[in-house]
């Protein structure tokens, strides 16, 4: 992570966040596959604790997990946002839980709601212990493979971290259970992020309505979604805004049977609600927290290549017709979608992050990062070349990246980075 941080840091003080987006690479990378195969072999041979230790290596390499390991027992304390997961693993059983909220009184509707939600989980369930609502995972070790253990802990961690926010929002009489204090990022950054989110979504809705008037319904939807993805990526909110953006993404892509006009109407309503109800208080969601597991799945670079490739003809047409605004709207959607919906390989993420800096330079300048755009909107060719050379030097898989770029203009630079993402697979 330090290489990624230092690569984009300017001579100014580094911003208080050194990793954007919504996932953690430690959950799974290709080099860990051999270890997982070894874990499964040990499990089949009856060496369950050894199998679990091997499988858990990806999450034990950072500072978000405390481990107490003995001959016959493995105890874990896993940090995930606002939540702590406590797990005890033996040769016979696996028990893991997270306390979510504290009840001041019985709430019948809440009990029914949680029972309904249990049906949507694969491994975990809501339970009540005294006045506490918990999420739990219990299993016999003989029936839980190493990969199932990882998946169960991941589900428990992610759902626990999200559950306190929606329960607090829907049930005013409950209180968040906290094992540690939640700290907001510095106030200056809160102000910068809040202003960015407000301006970004306001601009997106304004442009989307213009595109809609010209019957460009698909582009209008992409303009809104792209801005939401970039708000999520750059500011990393942890609360109602994040949930609202996820719901917008999910509902838009789940409604395949509906026309694009109907989907756009629903998307605009959701975006208006996000702008009016959540963005004004989004600064309360900028917690300085750590995550062990990521929300999104790791994918192969070929998937990123395919996603970008299918958009390049339209992007090229916008450039040829000198439609810079539409070109940028489409580019922001493509880049934002890849960063929001997936966990790309490190090299692809570096290139996608570079594109975000080209597409939204003002916020990065305020954060103290390099900017590649002059006040008149033109590309700072020397600064951009220096960063691209640094990328090629630091990452062997990107050795020819700098040589493949077109630095004649900002739009051509964006297009050539996207083209490189396609061709490098």
N, C-alpha and C positions, 0 to 999 in steps of 0.2 A: 504494500500500500504506500510506503514511503516514496517509492519511485514515482508512482502516479501523482502523489502530492507535490513532490519537488519539481516534477516536470512542468507543471502549470503555475507554479508559484512565481510571483514577480519579486523584485527587490524589496517591495513593501512587506509589512508584517503579514504572515499567512492568515487567512480567514479562520475563524474558530471551528469551521467544519472542513475536514480534509477529504471527505468522500461524499459524493452526491448520490442521489438515487435511493432505491428501495430494496437493496439486497446485500448479501455478504458473500464474498467469494469462498469463504472457508467451507460453506455447506457442501459444495461438490465441484471439483475440477477434474479434468481427464486423467491427470497423473494419479488420482486416488483410486482408480478403477481396480488396479492390481491388488491394492490393500483390501478392497471390499470383496474381491474374489477369495482372497485368503481368509477373510472373516467368515464368509459363507462355508468354506471348507472346514474350518474349525468348528463351526456350529453343527454341521452334519456329523462330525466326529465326536460330538458331545462336549467339546471344550467351549462352553457357552460364554463364560466370563471373558476368556481370551478373545473370542469372536466379537463380543460387544466392545471390548477395549480397542480392537482394530477398527471397527466400524465408526467409533466415536472420535477417532483421531482428527477428522476435519474440523470438529467444533472445539477441540481441546488445545488448539494451537494459538489461540488468542487470549485476551484478558477478560472475556465475558463469561467464563465457566470456572467455577471452583470445584476441585475434585478431591475426594477423600477415598483413596484406594487401599484396600486391604486384601488379604488372600482370598477371602470368601465373600466380599461385598464391595460394591462400587457405589459411592454416594456423590451426587452431582448437585450443584446449585447453578442454574443457568439463567443468565440475565437476558431478557428480551424486552426492550423498551421500558415500559412502566411496570413490568411484571417480572417475578422470579419464579422459576420452575425448580421444584425439589424432587429429585429422583433417587430411589434406592433400588439397586439391581443386584440380585443374587443368582445363584445357580438354579434356584427354584422359581422365583417370582420377580416381577418388575412392578414397582409402584411409583407413580409420578403424579404430582398435583401442583396447582397454582391457585392461591386465594385471589379472588377477583374483587368482590364487593362485600360490604358489611350492611346488614339489614337493621333498621331501627324498629321495624314491625313486620308482620306477615303481609305479603302482597299477593293475593291469589292470582291476579293476572300475570304477575312475573313468573310464578311457578309454572303456569300453563305455557307461557312463552318459552321458557327454558326447556321444558319437555319437548316442545315442538322442534326446537333448534337441535336437540340431541339426535333427531332423525337424520340430520344433514351431515353429521360427523362420521368419519370412518373408524376412528380409534378412541375418541375421548367422549366424555359426557359431563354435563353440569350436575352437581350434587350440592346438598346443603349440609353443613356441619355447624351446629349451634346457630349463630347469627351470621355465619359466613357462607357465601356462595363460592364454590370451587369448581374448577375444571380438573378432571382426573383421568388418568390412564392406568389401568390395572391389567396385568396379563401373566400367564404362566410362561416362564422362560422357555420351556420346551416347545411352546406354540408360537414364539415370537422370534423371527429371524433377525439377523443384524440390520438388514435394510428396513424391515418393518419397525424395528426400534427407532431408527433414525427418522422414518416417516412419522411415527407416532409422536416423538418428541417435537418434531417440526410442527405438526398440526397443533399440539398442545401449546407450544410457545406462541405461534402466530395468532391463534384464536384467543388465547388469554390476553395478549397485548391489545387486541382490538375490542374485546368484550367489555372492558370497563368503560370505554368511551361510549358505546351505543347504549349500555345500561344506564349510565349517568344521564344520557340525553333523553331517554324514554321514561325513566323512573326517578323523579326528583327526590324521593325519600331514601335513596340508597347513597352510600358513601364509598368512595374508592378505597380499596385496601392497599396500603403502601408499605413495603418493607424498606424502602429507601426513599429519600427525598428526590423529587423531580426538579431539575434545574432548567430554567429557560436559557437559551443562548443570550449573549450580551444584547442589551437594549438597542444599540445602534444597528445590529444585524436584524433584530425584530422589525425595526422601522423600515429598513431597506427591503426586506423580504415582503412585508405587508404592502408597501407601495408598489413593488414589482407585481405582486399577485393582482392587486386592484387594477393597475394600468394594463396588464397583459390580458386579463379577461374582459375588461371594458372594450379594449381595442378589438379583441377577437369577435365579440358579439356585434360590434358596429360593422366590421368588415363582412362578417357572415351574413348579416341582413342585406348588405349591398349585393353580395353574390347571389343571395336568394332571389332578389328582385330581378336579377339577370338569368334566373332559372339554372344557376350553377349550384344545385342542391348538394351534390357530393363534396364540392370544394368548400361550401359553407360549413358542412359538418366537420370536415377535416380541419378547418381553421379553428373551430371551437375545441375539438379534441386535442389538436396539437398544442394549443395554449395550456390546456389543463394538464397535459402530460409534462410540459416544461415547468409549470408551476410546481407540480409534484416533484420533479427531478431536482430543480434548483433549490427549493425551499424546504423540502422534506417535512411537511406537516405531519403531526401525530395526533389525529383527532377527527373531528367532524368533517373538515374539509377533505382530508384524505379519503374518508369513507364516501363522501359525496362524489369525488372524482372517480373512485373505483366503481361506484354504482352507475355513473354515467357511461363509463366504458363498457361495463357488463351489459347494461340494458340496450345500448346501441348495437352491440354485436350479437346479442341474443335474439333480436327482433328481425331475423332474416326474412320472415314471411311478409313483412310490411314494406311499403314503398319507401324510397329514400326521403320523400317529402314528409311522410308521417314520422319517420325516425328523426328527421331534422327538427320538426316541431317539438317533439318530446325532449330532444337534446337542448334546444334553446330554453325551454321551460326549466330544465334542470340547471342549466348554466345561470339563468337569471336568479334562481333560488340560491345557488352557490354564491353568486356575487352579492346578493342582498342579505342573506342570512348568515353566511359562514366567513366570507372574506373579511368583513369588518372586524371580526374577532380572531382572525387566523393567527395573530401574534401569540395568542395563548397556547397554540399548538406547537410552537417551535422549541421543543424540549431537546436538551443536550443529552441524548440517551444512546445506549449501545444495543446492538442486536446480534444475537448468535446465529439465528436462522433468517433466511431471506424470504420475501413474499413471492418472488418470481422464480421460475425454473431456469437452470443453466441450460444453454443450448449451444449447438455446434455453429461454427462460423458460417457453414454453408446455408444455414437457415437465415442468418442476417443477409447474406449475399442474395438469396432468393427474394426476400422481402424488398430489398432495395432495387433489384433488377426489374421487378415487375412495374416499378414506378418510373423508370428512367425515360421511357418514351414520352410520357406526359411532361416530365421535367424538361426534357430537351425541347419540346414544343413551346413551352412557356418562355424559355430562353430565346428561341428563334424569333418568337413574336414580341420580344421585349416586354414581357409581362412579369416584371420583377416581383411585384407584390404577390402574385399568385405562385410564382416560383418559390418564394420564401415560405408562403403558407403551406405548400405541399412538402417542402423540405423539413419544416418544423414538425409536421405531422409524422413523416417517415422516421425521423430521428427520435422524436418523442415516443412513438409507438414502440420502437425497438428497446428503448431504455425503460419504458413503463411496463411492458408486457413480458419481457424476458430479462435474463441475466446473461449478457453477451460475454464471450471470452475477453480476457483483459485487453488484448491488442485492439479488438473491435471497439471495446468500450472507450479506449483512449481516443480513437478516431471519432466516435460519436460525440464524445465530450468536446473535442475540438470543434466539431460542427455546431454544437450548442453555443460555444463561445463566439463563433462567427455569426450566428443567427440572433443572439441576444447579448451583444457586447456591453451595453450600458450597465447591466447588473453586475457583470464580472469585473468591470472597472471599479465600481463602487466597493466590491468585495476585496479589492487589492490584487486582483489577478491581471495578467497580461491582457491587453486588448489589441486586436489586429485591425481595428477600424478607425479611420480618421474622423474628425468632427463632420466632414462633408460626406461621410458614408462610404468613402473609397477605402480600398485595402491598404494596410501598412505592409508593403511587400517585404521589406527587410526583416521586420519583426516576425511575420508569418513564416518566412523562409528559415529563420533561426530556430523557431520551435519545431518545424517539420524536420530540419536536419537533426535536431536533438532526439526526436522520436525515432528516426531511422538508426541513429547511433546506439540508443538504449535498448532497442528491441530487435533482435536478429530476424524475426519473422517479418518485420517491416523495413528491411534493409533498403528496399528500393522505393519507399514511400515518397520521400522528398523529390526524387527524380521524376516521378510520375505526375506531379501536380502542375496545374495551370495557374499561374499567379498574375495573369493579365488583368483580372478584375475580381471583385468579391464574389459575384455570381459564378464565375468560372472556377474560382477556388472551391466553392461549395460543391459544384458539379463534379469536379475532379476528385475530391475526397470521397464522394458518394460512388463514383465510378471505381475508385480503388477498392472500396468495400466490396463491390460486386466481383471484381476480378481477382482479388487476393485469395479467394476460396479455391 
